[in-house]
Amino acid sequence: MKVRREQLVETERFMIGDRISVELAGFGTFSATAQRVLPEGTLFLFDKCICEMPMNELPTSAGGYERTPLAAFLRSQVLDAFPAELRPRVRELTLPTYGQIFGHDEGYDEYYMPDQDQQFPPMAELRNRISCVFFDGADSICWYWLQNAVREEISPSLFAHTDRQGRPGAGRSSATRGVRPLFLLAL
């Protein structure tokens, strides 16, 4: 009989699928899974959403993800919440892109602002694209934001998200969705 076992190992060299535990002050303790190993470090994606919030206060995608209050929130409050021993190694604290979660499927180029990212290997499995948020004492499956805005000629107020079934979609930027951060843990 084949059995998959997980072991706790002390290492600084991560492999895709490795899980770490991160205590974010004021948010809670979350697991994060290694999605891609790069020469400069490893990209980790939180397994659950750390909170829910809108991308923007107003329904607009003007300026793209980088100019949103959500991006600023990640770079300030969430980065500051990382443990002191990890904080100097955390780089590129952001949201995942459409390409990292779904790859570039049919309709992607017509609907979403492009990215050059390849799908993370774990995201090829539907169950890894589904995420929860802790709410009212229990985990609740939620929608979560992605970086890509919808093309302006289609709608000037939408950003990509992943729905409760792990499928791609888009939502008004002023709507509340889950925040599932991605970060590079530098060597």
C-alpha positions as CSV (number, residue, x, y, z in Angstrom):
1,M,0.0,0.0,0.0
2,K,1.3,3.4,-0.9
3,V,1.3,6.0,1.9
4,R,2.2,9.7,1.8
5,R,3.8,10.9,5.0
6,E,4.8,14.4,6.0
7,Q,7.8,14.9,8.2
8,L,9.0,17.9,10.0
9,V,12.5,18.8,8.7
10,E,14.9,21.6,9.5
11,T,16.1,23.1,6.2
12,E,16.8,26.4,4.3
13,R,16.4,24.7,0.9
14,F,12.7,24.3,0.1
15,M,11.0,22.1,-2.4
16,I,7.6,22.7,-4.1
17,G,4.9,21.5,-1.8
18,D,6.9,22.2,1.4
19,R,4.7,23.9,4.1
20,I,5.8,26.4,6.7
21,S,3.8,28.0,9.5
22,V,3.8,31.8,9.7
23,E,2.4,33.7,12.7
24,L,1.1,37.1,11.5
25,A,0.7,39.4,14.5
26,G,-2.9,40.5,14.7
27,F,-4.1,38.1,12.0
28,G,-3.3,34.6,13.3
29,T,-1.1,31.7,12.4
30,F,-1.3,30.4,8.8
31,S,0.4,27.7,6.8
32,A,2.0,28.7,3.5
33,T,3.0,26.3,0.7
34,A,6.1,26.5,-1.5
35,Q,4.9,27.1,-5.0
36,R,8.1,27.8,-7.0
37,V,11.8,27.6,-6.1
38,L,13.9,30.4,-7.7
39,P,17.6,31.1,-7.5
40,E,16.9,34.1,-5.1
41,G,14.5,32.2,-2.8
42,T,11.1,30.4,-2.7
43,L,7.6,31.7,-3.5
44,F,5.1,30.8,-0.8
45,L,1.4,31.2,-1.1
46,F,-0.7,31.2,2.1
47,D,-3.1,28.2,2.1
48,K,-5.9,30.3,3.6
49,C,-7.0,33.9,3.2
50,I,-5.6,36.0,6.1
51,C,-8.6,38.4,5.9
52,E,-11.2,39.8,3.6
53,M,-11.3,43.3,2.2
54,P,-12.0,45.3,-1.1
55,M,-9.3,45.9,-3.6
56,N,-10.3,49.6,-3.8
57,E,-12.6,51.8,-1.9
58,L,-14.3,52.9,-5.2
59,P,-15.3,50.6,-8.0
60,T,-12.3,51.3,-10.3
61,S,-9.3,49.4,-11.6
62,A,-7.5,52.6,-12.8
63,G,-3.8,52.3,-12.1
64,G,-3.9,48.5,-11.8
65,Y,-3.2,46.4,-8.7
66,E,0.0,48.3,-7.6
67,R,-2.0,51.5,-6.9
68,T,-4.7,49.9,-4.8
69,P,-5.2,50.3,-1.1
70,L,-5.0,46.4,-0.9
71,A,-1.4,46.5,-2.3
72,A,-0.4,49.2,0.2
73,F,-2.0,47.2,3.0
74,L,0.1,44.1,2.1
75,R,3.3,46.1,1.9
76,S,2.7,47.8,5.2
77,Q,0.4,46.2,7.7
78,V,0.8,42.6,6.6
79,L,4.6,42.9,6.1
80,D,4.9,44.4,9.6
81,A,2.9,41.5,11.0
82,F,5.5,38.9,9.9
83,P,7.7,37.5,12.7
84,A,10.9,39.6,13.3
85,E,13.1,36.7,12.2
86,L,11.3,36.3,8.8
87,R,10.6,39.9,8.0
88,P,14.1,40.8,6.6
89,R,13.8,37.8,4.2
90,V,10.3,38.5,2.9
91,R,10.3,40.0,-0.6
92,E,7.5,40.8,-3.1
93,L,4.6,40.5,-0.7
94,T,1.7,40.6,-3.1
95,L,-1.3,38.7,-4.5
96,P,-0.9,35.9,-7.0
97,T,-1.6,36.6,-10.6
98,Y,-4.1,34.9,-12.9
99,G,-1.3,33.1,-14.6
100,Q,0.1,31.7,-11.4
101,I,-3.2,30.3,-10.3
102,F,-4.8,29.2,-13.6
103,G,-2.2,29.4,-16.3
104,H,-3.2,31.1,-19.5
105,D,-6.4,29.5,-20.7
106,E,-8.8,30.3,-23.5
107,G,-10.3,33.8,-23.1
108,Y,-7.6,35.0,-20.8
109,D,-6.0,37.3,-23.3
110,E,-9.3,38.8,-24.3
111,Y,-10.6,39.5,-20.8
112,Y,-7.7,40.1,-18.3
113,M,-4.7,42.4,-18.3
114,P,-1.8,40.1,-19.2
115,D,0.9,38.7,-16.9
116,Q,3.8,36.6,-18.0
117,D,3.5,34.1,-15.1
118,Q,3.4,30.4,-15.5
119,Q,0.9,28.4,-13.4
120,F,2.3,27.1,-10.0
121,P,2.5,23.3,-10.2
122,P,0.3,22.8,-7.1
123,M,-2.4,25.0,-8.7
124,A,-3.0,22.5,-11.4
125,E,-5.0,20.6,-8.8
126,L,-8.4,22.2,-8.2
127,R,-8.3,21.7,-4.5
128,N,-5.2,23.9,-4.1
129,R,-7.0,26.8,-5.8
130,I,-9.8,26.8,-3.2
131,S,-9.2,28.8,-0.1
132,C,-10.9,29.6,3.2
133,V,-11.1,32.5,5.6
134,F,-11.6,32.2,9.4
135,F,-14.9,33.8,10.1
136,D,-17.2,33.6,13.2
137,G,-15.2,30.8,14.8
138,A,-15.0,28.6,11.7
139,D,-13.4,28.3,8.3
140,S,-15.6,29.5,5.4
141,I,-14.7,28.9,1.8
142,C,-14.3,32.3,0.1
143,W,-13.5,34.1,-3.1
144,Y,-10.0,35.7,-3.2
145,W,-8.4,38.5,-5.2
146,L,-5.8,38.2,-8.0
147,Q,-3.6,41.0,-9.3
148,N,-5.0,41.2,-12.8
149,A,-7.5,43.9,-13.7
150,V,-10.1,43.1,-16.3
151,R,-9.4,45.0,-19.6
152,E,-10.8,48.5,-19.4
153,E,-12.8,48.3,-22.6
154,I,-14.7,45.4,-20.9
155,S,-15.1,47.0,-17.5
156,P,-13.1,49.8,-15.8
157,S,-14.0,48.5,-12.3
158,L,-13.3,44.7,-12.2
159,F,-10.3,42.6,-11.0
160,A,-9.8,38.9,-11.4
161,H,-10.6,36.6,-8.5
162,T,-10.8,32.9,-7.7
163,D,-14.3,31.8,-6.8
164,R,-15.4,29.3,-4.1
165,Q,-15.1,26.4,-6.6
166,G,-11.6,27.3,-7.5
167,R,-12.6,28.8,-10.9
168,P,-11.6,32.1,-12.4
169,G,-13.9,35.1,-12.3
170,A,-14.0,38.8,-11.8
171,G,-15.5,41.1,-9.3
172,R,-16.1,44.8,-8.7
173,S,-13.0,46.2,-7.0
174,S,-15.0,47.7,-4.2
175,A,-16.5,44.3,-3.2
176,T,-15.0,42.4,-0.3
177,R,-13.0,39.3,-1.2
178,G,-10.4,37.2,0.5
179,V,-6.8,38.2,0.7
180,R,-4.4,35.2,0.0
181,P,-0.9,36.7,0.0
182,L,2.1,35.4,-2.0
183,F,5.6,36.2,-0.9
184,L,9.2,35.4,-1.8
185,L,11.2,34.1,1.1
186,A,14.7,35.1,0.2
187,L,17.7,32.9,0.9
